[in-house]
Amino acid sequence: MIKPVFVAACLACCALLPAGPQGSSASALGAQTAPSAARGKDGAPSAPSDSFKVVLLGTGVGPVVNLQQYGASILVEAGGERFLFDCGRGATIRLTQAGVPLGSITRVFLTHLHSDHVVQLPDLLLTGWAAGRRAVPLEVWGPAGTRAMMDHIQQAFTFDIQTRRDVDEHFPASGIEVVSHDIQEGVVFDDHGVTVTAFVVDHGPVRPAFGYRVDYRGRSVVLSGDTRVSENLIRHARGADVLIHEVIDPDALRARRDLPSAEVVAAIIAHHTTPEQAGEVFSRVHPRLAVYSHAPNNERVLAQTRTTYTGPLQGPEDLLTIVIGDEIAVRHAPR
């Protein structure tokens, strides 16, 4: 077994995972303060053109408020561009904590339209424009219903938009425009050397629901979205460097007292992936690093996963940063 390499840096450290045997372990990784970001023409940080970076902004499960794990949202930086996947509760706060100006987020990809994946969209739209200097439209890709949802968000905030655009601050009209796409499976973005492919996953009655694969310079990351075991996901994840997958804790769910019946609990479990099942998915895909998000952060889930998977594994953690290259560097946010 290859042990993770820990490199001291300032007050923290970084774990590096080389391209190597699948048996290496990454369930406990070090932390490093991210290096200073490059600056764009307007002085705002911009993603380095040769980097491929993933930041888990929010890793929480469902609509329940969790102060340690915010709502589902993942940032991918590649080709000097930023791509936001889902926009759950607290996404704009986590972006700010990560040093990412809200106005720099101009492309959003939605896995499905459950509220815990989209509830922060109004804040991203409005604050990214009014306080974030976004001067270009916000482009949003998602399943059928995405265009209607974004249209209604704009209608709901008509007063604020008209006041700030036409009467008071006179912010640029283009910055509050939205370009929405109701997508189907296939390549949905291909520019700047970055390809984003949407693929259908199985979230029970929530249809359609998508996962996404992002490819850049021969490297790739796959995001499962919400799904139970999906053969289509496994096909699209083949050869991926990093697979970020959801998981549910059935024991914790059964112990909750706020759910109306055992039937509801069973239905929720059936729409998601258990730790043992997720381990089997990881074992079939063989990513260089398997990561949990939209997942409870507890040792039981990791232990149950280990009954079916022995490769590199990282638990869910808000503001976790993964840099994908010849080596995979995992950086934890300072505590």
N, C-alpha and C positions, 0 to 999 in steps of 0.2 A: 504493500500500500504506500502510495506517495503522500507524504504529509504536506499540508499547505505551507507555503513559504510566507513568513511574516517579515515585513520591512518596516523598521521604525521610521516615523516621519513626524516631526514636531511632537505633539502630544498624543498622537494616535499612530495606527499602523494599517497596512494594506495587505490583503491576502491575494496571492497570485496563483492562478490555476493554469499550468501549462497545458498545451494540447498533448494529451498522453493517455495512459490507461484509464478505462472507465471505472476502475475500482478505487480511484483516489477519492478521498473524503473531503467534503466542504460544508459539513453541517455546522461547524463552529468556525467563524472567520473573523479576521481582525478588522480594524477600521483605519481610515485615513481621511484627513481633511482634504477635500478636493483641491487641486491646484487652481490658481487664478485663471479665470476664463479669458479668452481672447475678446477684444472689443470691436463692435461693429462701427459703422460710419457715424451713428448717432450717439456713440459712447456707451450703448447698452451691451452687456455681454452677449456674445454669439458663440455657437458651437464651433469648435475647431473643425476645419474642413475634412481632416483626415481621421476624425474620431468616430467611434460607433459606441454610443453610451446609452444605457437604460437606467432610469431612476424610478423606483417604486414610490410614487407619491402617496398613495393610499392603498392599504392592503386589507382593509376591514371587510367583514362579511355582512351583507344584507343591510336593511334600513336602520338597524339598531345603532344608536349613538355610541361611539367608542372613542374615548379621548386618547388612546394610545395608537389605535389603528383607524385612520380616517377612511372615507369612502373610496371605492375602487377608482384608481386613476394611475396610469403609467405614462411616463415621458420617454420618448426615444429621440436621440440626437444622432443624425447621420448626414453626411454630405453637406455640412454647414447649415442644416435645416432642423427644425423642431417639429415633432409629431406627437400629439396628445391622444392617448387611447383611453376613452371614458373620462367622465368628469364628475365623479361622486363628491359627496360632502367633504369640504375642506381642501379641494384640489387647488384652489387659488392661494390658499394659505401655504400649502406645502410647496407650491411653485415659488412663492416669495421666499420661503425658508431656504430653498435650494439655490437662491440667487438668480432665478429666471424671471425677467420682466414679463408681466402678463401680456403686454402689447406685442411681445415677440411670438406668442402662440397664435398662429393663423390657420392651422390645420388640425382638425379634431376627427377622430374615427371612433364610432360607437359600436360596441359589441351587440347591445340590445337596448331596449327602451325602458327597462325597469328603473324606477326612480332613483335607487341608490347608485346608478351608473350615470345619471344625467342631471341630478338636482343642482349642481353648481354651474351649469351652463349659463344661466342668466348673468351670474356674477362675472364669469369669464368674458362674456359678450360685452357687458356694459362697462365693467371696470377696466378691462383691457383697452377699451376705447377712451373712456372719460379720464382715466388716471394712468393709462399705460401707453398712450401715444400710438395706438394702433391706427394706421391710416389706410389699411387695405381691408377688404372684406374678410370675414371669418368664414372659412370653408369647412363644411361638416359632411362627413360620410357616415351612413348608417343604414339599418334595415328599413323596410317600408314603414312609413310613418314619421321618418326623420324630418323630411321637408315640412310636413304639416306642423310638427312640434316646434320647429324653429320659427316658422311663420307666426305661430300663436305666441311664442315668447316675445317676439318683436311687437306684436299687437298689445300684449299685456303691459309693456313698458313704453307705450306710445307717448305718454305725457313727458316722461324723463327724456326720451330720445329727441322729441321735437324741441323741448326747451333747451337742451344742451347743444343741439345741432343748429337751430334756427334763431334762437332768441338770446341766449345768455353767452355761453363760452364760444359758440360757433366752432365746435370741433368738426373735423372733416367728415363729410357725409359718407365717404367711402368706408370709413373705419367702423361704421355701425351696420353696414350691409352684411348680409349672410348669403352665401352660395351653398345650397344644400343638395345632397345626392342621395336618393334612395337606391341602394346598391343591390347587386346580386353577386354570387360567388365568382371570383376571378380577380385579375389585377385591377386595382382601383386607383393606383398612383404609380407613376413611373417617370421620374425626373431627378436631376441632380445626382444620378448614379444610384438612386434609392428606388427600390420596388416594394410596394405594399400590396399584398395579396390577401383578399378576404376569402374565408372558407366557412361553410356552414357547419355548426356544431349542434349538439342535441341538448337543449335546455328544457326538455319536456314540452309542455304546452306553449311555451314562449317561442313563437316562430314568426319570422326567422330570427335566429341568433347566430352571431358570427365570432370566429376567432380570426386572428391576423398573423401573417408572417411578414417580417421586414428583412429584406436582403440588401446588403451593401458591401461592395468590394470583396465578394466571396465569403462573407460572414452573414450570419442570420440569427434572428431571435423570433420565437413563436410565442404568441399570447393566446391562451385558451379561451378567454372570456368565461362566462358561466356555462358549464356543460356537465353532463354525466359522461361516462366513457364513450368516446366518439372515434369510430374507425376512420372517419374523414379527417379528424384532427391528426391522428397518428400518421396517415398518409402525407399530409401537408407538413408535418414536423420532421420527417425523415431528413437527416443530415444537418439539422439545426445545431448551432453552437449552444444556444441557451433556450430552454423550454420553460416558460412561466405558466404554471397551471393552477387552477383553483382547487380547493379541497374543502370538505365539510367535516365537522366533528360530530358524528351521530350521537355519541354519549352525552355531549354537552347540550345538543338540541333536545334530546329526550328529557333532560333534567329541567328544561325551562318551564316556567309556570304561566307564561304570558301567551302561550299558544292554545287554541281552543280545544284541540282533541288529538288523540294519538293518530288519527287518520291524516290530519293536517301535517303532523310531524313526519309521518311516513312519506307523504307526497313531496315534502320539501327535500328529504333525503334522496328520494328517487330522481330529483331534478339535478343532482349534483354528484360529485365524485368522492368516494370514501378514501381514506389514506391508503388502504391496501390496494384499491383500484388504481389510484394515482401512481403508486409504486410500480404497478404492472405496466402502466403507460410509459413511465420513464424507462423501464427496463427494455421495452420494445423499441423506443425511439433512440436511446443511447445518446442523449445530449452531452456536451462537454460539461454543462452545469444545469441541474434541475433546480427550479426555484418555485416556491409557493407564494401566491398572492391571492387576494380574495379568500383568505384562509385564516383560521384561528392561530394565534401565536402561542402554542403550548407544546410541551415535550411529548405529550401523549400522541399527538398527530405525527410528529417526527418518528417516534418509536414504532408506531403502527406502520408507517411508510417503510421503515427499515425491514419489515418482515417480507417485503416483496421487491425491495430495491436496495442495492449496495453501492451505487455510484455517488458522484458528487451531488450534494443536496444543500440548499440554503432555505431556511425558514422565512416566513413573511416578516417584513420589517419596513416601516415607513421611512422614506428618504434613503433607503439602501441604493447604492450606485454600483452598476456593473459595467465595466469597460471591456468590450469584446475586441480582441486582436489575436496575435499569435499566442498570447496568454490571456486569460480572463482574470481581471482584477476586480475584487469585491471590496467596496469601501462602505463602512458603516457610518452613519451620522453621529456626531459627537453627542454624548448624553449629558 
